[in-house]
């Protein structure tokens, strides 16, 4: 695929996800594998409603000076790409309802049709100690994907990592998960009002 076209697709998706509050102004990451040893990812200074050729950078698996400009999540994306051949696109986002739901639950079991049929139940992973999470995440996220044979990981109080062979399928899965968590939270709120 043409790299300029790929960057446009990433930019369009990032804008859509930014508008849905899945990305913060400087929080999140999105990438695409371009060759067997390269991938495009957002830079540290990326503002997700305006990704362009200056805020998307291509990295080689072998680290060079460009890694200094790249997203803090670059090592995690590299680990996933190098270990999982089905990973062509990767996203780290912090959808608010999913992240909020993860704080008080261990499993997400959607009660809506699309969540139930597309996702099923999803375990919420506890990162335990946030102090060393980024060092551990590099290996633990890829290991989780491989050992659980899944393409989505919800991390308590942190956000969602997902990968896919298709960019739109990846975005669809995050959107369905967020809607399902929103409905679950609304249901809990409704139940709270019934007891007041």
Helices and strands as residue ranges (DSSP letters): H 3-19, E 29-35, E 38-42, E 56-60, G 65-68, H 74-83, E 89-93, H 96-104, E 107-109, H 113-118, E 121-125, G 130-132, H 133-148, E 152-155, E 159-164, H 167-195
